[in-house]
Amino acid sequence: MFKKTSIILLAVALLIGLMTIPALAQNEDPVEIYFFPGGSPGGTFATVVYNGALKAEEILGDRVNIHYRWSEWSPQQMVTQFEQAVAANPDGIAIMGHPGDEAYSDFVADAVDKGIIVTSQNTTLPELEAKYKGEGFGYVGQELYPSGQLLGEGCVNRFDLGTGDRALVWGLKSKPTRGQRTLGVIDALEDAGLEVDYMEISAEVDKDASNGIPVIVGYLQANPDCDLIVTDHGNLTSSLQTYIESAGLGPNDIIGAGFDLSAATAEGIKNGYTDLVLDQQPFLQGFLPIFQIYLTEKWGFSGLHIDTGAGLIHAGNIDMIAPLAEEGIR
């Protein structure tokens, strides 16, 4: 994970060096970009994505002009905002992939016809990426189903889970493409023999994780034999300690696992309420799409597909990463 990230950042450093060559930089008009951080301002995951985009904006300086659009993780709102961004006719748009290929298809076609570069982050849009890769449509984020499998298998192996054990997966299985991560977790756990209960994250909980407290408390009271909770949402993962404490349980009473590192999640790991987290490095999901659009607009580079979700965080390695989480980088 760290070696891959270092190589990516080295490549960006080389790009920055290229931009200092006068023949490449002189008389540049700023590249107009609309960027989608995903959630709400101040949200644990979306803020790290936003921080990455801000750092790219800082590095590129007056070579870019970036407009940010927050969508509260609503696929419908993402599509509406994308349509509005296309109407503004910028040079490029970096979208979250949650609505799926079909929902975006006509609008992406319209954007490309107008010469607008479209690229994606966080959730793959495989059909659109394959169709428009030559026009700069790339992807920065985790590989969804394998990421879910990796976390599920990590839970099985690290905590010696198997037949006779019970797990709750609280996820977004109904969402096109995005639900593949939830399915990866479920399949890995069921393949190991666990009995898996599934709950869909409601729109209210998706928007505000605190709305999930009565949901999880009710489940745990009805199912005291649950051994493992997996939350397939960064904001819910950062709330695991609150959920478990609200149910009257301590750090050794149940295993907590989920996705996406944040300062709150790092604290939960240190306190023993969160035991395993897959870190998809959201900072890069903000940082690199800005450079993708700039590379394509200035020099015609095709779309780059970059997997950022490969590392598992736990009590054994959190001390090294926690300071970066507190800074909103990891």
PEFEN-V36196 format. One record per residue. RES is the residue in three letters. SS is DSSP state (H for helix, E for strand, L for the rest). D_CENTER is the distance of its C-alpha to the mean C-alpha in Angstrom with 1 decimal. Layout:
res->RES ss->SS d_center->D_CENTER
res->RES ss->SS d_center->D_CENTER
//
This chain:
res->MET ss->L d_center->15.4
res->PHE ss->H d_center->17.3
res->LYS ss->H d_center->19.7
res->LYS ss->H d_center->17.3
res->THR ss->H d_center->15.6
res->SER ss->H d_center->19.2
res->ILE ss->H d_center->20.3
res->ILE ss->H d_center->17.6
res->LEU ss->H d_center->18.6
res->LEU ss->H d_center->22.2
res->ALA ss->H d_center->21.9
res->VAL ss->H d_center->20.6
res->ALA ss->H d_center->23.6
res->LEU ss->H d_center->25.9
res->LEU ss->H d_center->24.7
res->ILE ss->H d_center->25.4
res->GLY ss->H d_center->28.8
res->LEU ss->H d_center->29.5
res->MET ss->H d_center->28.9
res->THR ss->L d_center->31.7
res->ILE ss->L d_center->34.2
res->PRO ss->H d_center->36.4
res->ALA ss->H d_center->36.8
res->LEU ss->H d_center->33.1
res->ALA ss->H d_center->32.4
res->GLN ss->L d_center->35.6
res->ASN ss->L d_center->35.8
res->GLU ss->L d_center->32.0
res->ASP ss->L d_center->31.0
res->PRO ss->L d_center->27.5
res->VAL ss->E d_center->24.8
res->GLU ss->E d_center->23.6
res->ILE ss->E d_center->19.8
res->TYR ss->E d_center->17.9
res->PHE ss->E d_center->14.3
res->PHE ss->L d_center->11.8
res->PRO ss->L d_center->9.5
res->GLY ss->L d_center->8.7
res->GLY ss->L d_center->10.3
res->SER ss->L d_center->13.5
res->PRO ss->L d_center->15.1
res->GLY ss->L d_center->15.0
res->GLY ss->L d_center->12.2
res->THR ss->H d_center->10.8
res->PHE ss->H d_center->7.1
res->ALA ss->H d_center->8.0
res->THR ss->H d_center->10.9
res->VAL ss->H d_center->9.5
res->VAL ss->H d_center->7.9
res->TYR ss->H d_center->11.4
res->ASN ss->H d_center->13.2
res->GLY ss->H d_center->12.2
res->ALA ss->H d_center->13.5
res->LEU ss->H d_center->16.4
res->LYS ss->H d_center->17.3
res->ALA ss->H d_center->17.4
res->GLU ss->H d_center->19.5
res->GLU ss->H d_center->21.7
res->ILE ss->H d_center->22.4
res->LEU ss->H d_center->23.3
res->GLY ss->H d_center->25.3
res->ASP ss->H d_center->27.5
res->ARG ss->H d_center->26.4
res->VAL ss->E d_center->23.6
res->ASN ss->E d_center->23.5
res->ILE ss->E d_center->20.0
res->HIS ss->E d_center->19.7
res->TYR ss->E d_center->16.6
res->ARG ss->L d_center->16.0
res->TRP ss->L d_center->14.3
res->SER ss->L d_center->14.0
res->GLU ss->L d_center->13.5
res->TRP ss->L d_center->11.0
res->SER ss->L d_center->14.2
res->PRO ss->H d_center->14.3
res->GLN ss->H d_center->17.9
res->GLN ss->H d_center->17.4
res->MET ss->H d_center->14.9
res->VAL ss->H d_center->17.7
res->THR ss->H d_center->20.4
res->GLN ss->H d_center->18.8
res->PHE ss->H d_center->18.3
res->GLU ss->H d_center->22.0
res->GLN ss->H d_center->23.1
res->ALA ss->H d_center->21.4
res->VAL ss->H d_center->23.2
res->ALA ss->H d_center->26.4
res->ALA ss->H d_center->26.1
res->ASN ss->L d_center->26.4
res->PRO ss->L d_center->24.3
res->ASP ss->L d_center->24.0
res->GLY ss->E d_center->20.3
res->ILE ss->E d_center->17.3
res->ALA ss->E d_center->13.6
res->ILE ss->E d_center->11.9
res->MET ss->E d_center->8.9
res->GLY ss->L d_center->10.0
res->HIS ss->L d_center->10.2
res->PRO ss->L d_center->14.0
res->GLY ss->L d_center->14.7
res->ASP ss->H d_center->17.2
res->GLU ss->H d_center->20.3
res->ALA ss->H d_center->19.3
res->TYR ss->H d_center->18.5
res->SER ss->H d_center->21.3
res->ASP ss->H d_center->24.2
res->PHE ss->H d_center->22.5
res->VAL ss->H d_center->21.0
res->ALA ss->H d_center->24.5
res->ASP ss->H d_center->26.1
res->ALA ss->H d_center->23.9
res->VAL ss->H d_center->24.7
res->ASP ss->H d_center->28.4
res->LYS ss->L d_center->28.4
res->GLY ss->L d_center->27.2
res->ILE ss->L d_center->23.8
res->ILE ss->E d_center->21.1
res->VAL ss->E d_center->17.9
res->THR ss->E d_center->14.7
res->SER ss->E d_center->11.1
res->GLN ss->E d_center->7.5
res->ASN ss->L d_center->4.2
res->THR ss->L d_center->7.0
res->THR ss->L d_center->10.3
res->LEU ss->L d_center->13.6
res->PRO ss->H d_center->16.0
res->GLU ss->H d_center->19.2
res->LEU ss->H d_center->18.6
res->GLU ss->H d_center->17.4
res->ALA ss->H d_center->20.5
res->LYS ss->H d_center->22.8
res->TYR ss->H d_center->21.9
res->LYS ss->H d_center->20.8
res->GLY ss->H d_center->24.2
res->GLU ss->H d_center->23.5
res->GLY ss->L d_center->20.4
res->PHE ss->L d_center->17.7
res->GLY ss->L d_center->15.1
res->TYR ss->E d_center->11.5
res->VAL ss->E d_center->9.1
res->GLY ss->E d_center->6.3
res->GLN ss->L d_center->7.1
res->GLU ss->L d_center->10.2
res->LEU ss->H d_center->9.6
res->TYR ss->H d_center->13.2
res->PRO ss->H d_center->13.9
res->SER ss->H d_center->11.0
res->GLY ss->H d_center->12.5
res->GLN ss->H d_center->15.9
res->LEU ss->H d_center->15.3
res->LEU ss->H d_center->14.5
res->GLY ss->H d_center->17.3
res->GLU ss->H d_center->19.7
res->GLY ss->H d_center->19.0
res->CYS ss->H d_center->20.0
res->VAL ss->H d_center->23.1
res->ASN ss->H d_center->24.2
res->ARG ss->H d_center->23.6
res->PHE ss->H d_center->25.2
res->ASP ss->L d_center->27.7
res->LEU ss->L d_center->26.8
res->GLY ss->L d_center->28.5
res->THR ss->L d_center->31.1
res->GLY ss->L d_center->32.2
res->ASP ss->L d_center->28.9
res->ARG ss->E d_center->26.8
res->ALA ss->E d_center->23.1
res->LEU ss->E d_center->21.2
res->VAL ss->E d_center->17.8
res->TRP ss->E d_center->16.3
res->GLY ss->E d_center->13.8
res->LEU ss->L d_center->13.3
res->LYS ss->L d_center->15.5
res->SER ss->L d_center->17.2
res->LYS ss->L d_center->14.5
res->PRO ss->L d_center->15.1
res->THR ss->L d_center->12.9
res->ARG ss->L d_center->10.0
res->GLY ss->H d_center->12.7
res->GLN ss->H d_center->13.1
res->ARG ss->H d_center->10.9
res->THR ss->H d_center->13.2
res->LEU ss->H d_center->16.2
res->GLY ss->H d_center->15.5
res->VAL ss->H d_center->15.8
res->ILE ss->H d_center->18.9
res->ASP ss->H d_center->20.5
res->ALA ss->H d_center->20.3
res->LEU ss->H d_center->21.8
res->GLU ss->H d_center->24.4
res->ASP ss->H d_center->25.4
res->ALA ss->L d_center->26.3
res->GLY ss->L d_center->28.5
res->LEU ss->L d_center->26.6
res->GLU ss->E d_center->27.3
res->VAL ss->E d_center->24.0
res->ASP ss->E d_center->23.8
res->TYR ss->E d_center->21.0
res->MET ss->E d_center->20.1
res->GLU ss->E d_center->18.0
res->ILE ss->L d_center->16.0
res->SER ss->L d_center->18.2
res->ALA ss->H d_center->17.5
res->GLU ss->H d_center->19.1
res->VAL ss->H d_center->17.0
res->ASP ss->H d_center->13.7
res->LYS ss->H d_center->15.1
res->ASP ss->L d_center->16.7
res->ALA ss->H d_center->16.1
res->SER ss->H d_center->19.7
res->ASN ss->H d_center->20.9
res->GLY ss->H d_center->19.9
res->ILE ss->H d_center->22.6
res->PRO ss->H d_center->25.5
res->VAL ss->H d_center->23.6
res->ILE ss->H d_center->22.8
res->VAL ss->H d_center->26.2
res->GLY ss->H d_center->28.0
res->TYR ss->H d_center->26.4
res->LEU ss->H d_center->27.2
res->GLN ss->H d_center->30.7
res->ALA ss->H d_center->31.3
res->ASN ss->L d_center->29.9
res->PRO ss->L d_center->31.1
res->ASP ss->L d_center->30.9
res->CYS ss->L d_center->27.1
res->ASP ss->L d_center->26.1
res->LEU ss->E d_center->22.3
res->ILE ss->E d_center->19.5
res->VAL ss->E d_center->16.0
res->THR ss->E d_center->13.5
res->ASP ss->L d_center->10.5
res->HIS ss->L d_center->8.7
res->GLY ss->H d_center->7.9
res->ASN ss->H d_center->10.9
res->LEU ss->H d_center->13.1
res->THR ss->H d_center->12.6
res->SER ss->L d_center->13.7
res->SER ss->L d_center->16.6
res->LEU ss->H d_center->17.8
res->GLN ss->H d_center->20.8
res->THR ss->H d_center->21.8
res->TYR ss->H d_center->21.7
res->ILE ss->H d_center->23.7
res->GLU ss->H d_center->26.2
res->SER ss->H d_center->26.7
res->ALA ss->L d_center->27.7
res->GLY ss->L d_center->30.3
res->LEU ss->L d_center->28.8
res->GLY ss->L d_center->28.6
res->PRO ss->L d_center->26.2
res->ASN ss->L d_center->28.3
res->ASP ss->L d_center->28.7
res->ILE ss->L d_center->25.4
res->ILE ss->E d_center->22.5
res->GLY ss->E d_center->19.1
res->ALA ss->E d_center->15.9
res->GLY ss->E d_center->12.2
res->PHE ss->E d_center->8.6
res->ASP ss->L d_center->7.2
res->LEU ss->L d_center->10.1
res->SER ss->L d_center->11.8
res->ALA ss->H d_center->15.5
res->ALA ss->H d_center->16.2
res->THR ss->H d_center->14.6
res->ALA ss->H d_center->16.6
res->GLU ss->H d_center->19.6
res->GLY ss->H d_center->19.2
res->ILE ss->H d_center->19.3
res->LYS ss->H d_center->22.3
res->ASN ss->H d_center->24.0
res->GLY ss->L d_center->23.6
res->TYR ss->L d_center->21.8
res->THR ss->L d_center->18.5
res->ASP ss->L d_center->19.4
res->LEU ss->E d_center->16.5
res->VAL ss->E d_center->12.8
res->LEU ss->E d_center->10.5
res->ASP ss->E d_center->8.9
res->GLN ss->L d_center->6.2
res->GLN ss->L d_center->7.5
res->PRO ss->H d_center->5.4
res->PHE ss->H d_center->9.1
res->LEU ss->H d_center->9.6
res->GLN ss->H d_center->7.2
res->GLY ss->H d_center->9.7
res->PHE ss->H d_center->12.6
res->LEU ss->H d_center->13.1
res->PRO ss->H d_center->13.0
res->ILE ss->H d_center->15.7
res->PHE ss->H d_center->17.7
res->GLN ss->H d_center->17.3
res->ILE ss->H d_center->18.9
res->TYR ss->H d_center->21.5
res->LEU ss->H d_center->22.4
res->THR ss->H d_center->22.9
res->GLU ss->H d_center->24.9
res->LYS ss->H d_center->27.1
res->TRP ss->H d_center->27.7
res->GLY ss->L d_center->26.6
res->PHE ss->L d_center->24.0
res->SER ss->L d_center->22.4
res->GLY ss->L d_center->18.7
res->LEU ss->L d_center->16.9
res->HIS ss->E d_center->14.6
res->ILE ss->E d_center->12.7
res->ASP ss->E d_center->11.0
res->THR ss->L d_center->9.0
res->GLY ss->L d_center->8.6
res->ALA ss->L d_center->12.2
res->GLY ss->E d_center->13.3
res->LEU ss->E d_center->14.5
res->ILE ss->E d_center->15.4
res->HIS ss->L d_center->18.5
res->ALA ss->L d_center->21.7
res->GLY ss->L d_center->23.1
res->ASN ss->L d_center->20.7
res->ILE ss->H d_center->19.2
res->ASP ss->H d_center->22.1
res->MET ss->H d_center->21.2
res->ILE ss->H d_center->17.5
res->ALA ss->H d_center->18.2
res->PRO ss->H d_center->19.8
res->LEU ss->H d_center->16.9
res->ALA ss->H d_center->14.7
res->GLU ss->H d_center->17.6
res->GLU ss->L d_center->17.5
res->GLY ss->L d_center->13.9
res->ILE ss->L d_center->13.2
res->ARG ss->L d_center->11.6
//
